[in-house]
Amino acid sequence: MKYKTTIEIQKPINTVLTKWKAYGELKNWQKGLESVEHIKGRPGETGSKMRLNYRFDNNQHSITESIANANLPEMQHTIYSSKGLRHIKMDTFESIDENSCKWICNNEFVPTNFKMYFLILFMPKTFKKQTLSYMKAFKNYVEKGISIAHETD
């Protein structure tokens, strides 16, 4: 399944990229994130790997992030791998004017087991909704300083 989401952020592109690349700040806009573990390379650079550990509804979930190509703001190609699923993501940032930019997120979800195949087939809106939720949380964090780090369900 492939789809694209876009959001405008009312801050200069350099401010946006600084926040977006700050792994220590991910908890402020990625709901459920508990910890980030460095595996290899320099975080945010081509060839780096990180393990992102999430908790959703009392379930632990680990995702390995591999950056295939980092050339921001033009693009960052990232592959997220977890049990049953590969998420291939291409992020691009474009300056609109000196005080705003656009974040374009191209997503491809590839199931690696039967269960995820059916989830993607029958619930594609769930994946799109989750992507947009993270993008909106990031926008609110960058523009207004609103963190979701201590939110509970």
C-alpha positions as CSV (number, residue, x, y, z in Angstrom):
1,M,0.0,0.0,0.0
2,K,1.3,3.4,-1.0
3,Y,0.1,6.9,-0.1
4,K,1.3,10.5,0.4
5,T,0.5,12.9,3.2
6,T,1.4,16.6,3.3
7,I,1.3,19.2,6.0
8,E,2.3,22.9,6.2
9,I,4.3,24.1,9.2
10,Q,4.4,27.8,10.1
11,K,8.0,27.9,11.0
12,P,11.2,28.4,9.0
13,I,12.5,25.2,7.3
14,N,15.8,25.3,9.3
15,T,13.8,25.3,12.6
16,V,11.6,22.5,11.4
17,L,14.6,20.3,10.3
18,T,16.4,20.9,13.6
19,K,13.4,19.6,15.6
20,W,12.7,16.8,13.1
21,K,16.3,15.4,13.4
22,A,16.5,15.7,17.2
23,Y,16.0,12.1,18.3
24,G,15.9,13.2,22.0
25,E,12.7,15.1,21.2
26,L,10.8,12.3,19.4
27,K,8.8,11.6,22.5
28,N,7.3,15.0,22.2
29,W,5.4,14.1,19.0
30,Q,5.5,10.3,18.6
31,K,2.7,8.9,20.8
32,G,3.7,5.7,22.6
33,L,7.4,6.1,22.2
34,E,9.2,5.0,25.3
35,S,12.9,4.9,24.3
36,V,15.3,5.2,21.4
37,E,18.4,2.9,21.2
38,H,21.4,3.6,19.0
39,I,22.5,0.6,17.0
40,K,25.0,1.9,14.5
41,G,26.2,5.0,12.6
42,R,25.5,8.6,13.4
43,P,21.8,9.2,14.2
44,G,20.0,10.8,11.3
45,E,22.7,10.1,8.8
46,T,22.9,7.7,5.8
47,G,23.6,4.1,7.1
48,S,22.5,4.7,10.7
49,K,20.2,2.4,12.6
50,M,18.1,3.0,15.7
51,R,15.6,0.9,17.6
52,L,12.4,2.7,18.5
53,N,10.5,1.1,21.4
54,Y,6.8,1.9,21.8
55,R,4.0,0.9,24.1
56,F,0.5,0.8,22.9
57,D,-2.3,-0.5,25.1
58,N,0.2,-2.3,27.4
59,N,1.9,-4.0,24.4
60,Q,5.6,-3.5,23.7
61,H,6.5,-2.9,20.1
62,S,10.0,-2.4,18.6
63,I,10.8,-0.9,15.3
64,T,14.2,-0.8,13.6
65,E,14.8,2.5,11.8
66,S,17.4,2.3,9.0
67,I,18.3,5.5,7.1
68,A,19.0,4.5,3.5
69,N,19.7,8.0,2.3
70,A,19.7,11.3,4.2
71,N,19.9,14.5,2.1
72,L,17.6,16.9,3.9
73,P,15.8,19.0,3.1
74,E,15.6,17.5,-0.3
75,M,14.8,14.0,1.0
76,Q,15.3,11.4,3.6
77,H,14.7,7.7,2.6
78,T,14.0,5.6,5.7
79,I,13.0,2.0,6.2
80,Y,11.2,0.9,9.4
81,S,11.1,-2.8,10.1
82,S,9.0,-4.6,12.7
83,K,7.4,-7.9,13.2
84,G,5.2,-8.5,10.1
85,L,5.8,-5.1,8.4
86,R,8.2,-2.9,6.5
87,H,7.5,0.8,6.2
88,I,9.4,2.5,3.4
89,K,9.3,6.3,3.8
90,M,10.5,9.2,1.8
91,D,10.3,12.6,3.6
92,T,10.8,15.9,1.8
93,F,10.7,19.4,3.1
94,E,10.1,22.4,0.9
95,S,10.3,26.0,1.9
96,I,7.1,28.0,1.2
97,D,8.5,31.3,2.4
98,E,10.9,32.5,5.1
99,N,8.4,31.6,7.8
100,S,6.8,28.4,6.7
101,C,7.5,25.1,4.9
102,K,5.8,22.0,3.7
103,W,6.5,18.4,4.9
104,I,5.7,15.8,2.2
105,C,5.7,12.2,3.4
106,N,5.5,9.3,0.8
107,N,4.8,6.0,2.5
108,E,4.8,2.4,1.4
109,F,3.8,-0.4,3.7
110,V,4.9,-3.9,2.8
111,P,3.5,-6.8,4.8
112,T,5.9,-9.6,5.7
113,N,3.3,-11.9,7.3
114,F,-0.2,-13.0,6.6
115,K,-1.8,-11.0,9.5
116,M,-0.3,-7.7,8.3
117,Y,-1.3,-8.4,4.8
118,F,-5.0,-8.5,5.8
119,L,-4.6,-5.5,8.1
120,I,-3.3,-3.5,5.2
121,L,-5.9,-4.9,2.8
122,F,-8.9,-4.3,5.0
123,M,-7.8,-1.3,7.2
124,P,-5.8,1.1,5.0
125,K,-7.3,4.1,6.6
126,T,-5.8,3.2,9.9
127,F,-2.3,3.5,8.5
128,K,-3.0,6.8,6.9
129,K,-4.7,8.2,10.0
130,Q,-1.7,7.2,12.1
131,T,0.7,8.9,9.8
132,L,-1.3,12.1,9.8
133,S,-1.6,12.0,13.5
134,Y,2.2,12.0,13.9
135,M,2.5,14.8,11.4
136,K,-0.1,16.9,13.2
137,A,1.6,16.2,16.6
138,F,4.9,17.3,15.1
139,K,3.4,20.5,13.6
140,N,1.9,21.4,17.0
141,Y,5.2,20.7,18.8
142,V,7.2,22.8,16.4
143,E,4.7,25.7,16.1
144,K,3.3,25.9,19.6
145,G,5.6,23.8,21.8
146,I,2.8,21.4,22.6
147,S,4.3,18.0,23.7
148,I,2.4,14.8,23.8
149,A,5.1,13.1,25.9
150,H,3.0,12.8,29.0
151,E,-0.4,12.1,27.4
152,T,-2.2,9.0,28.3
153,D,-4.9,7.1,26.4
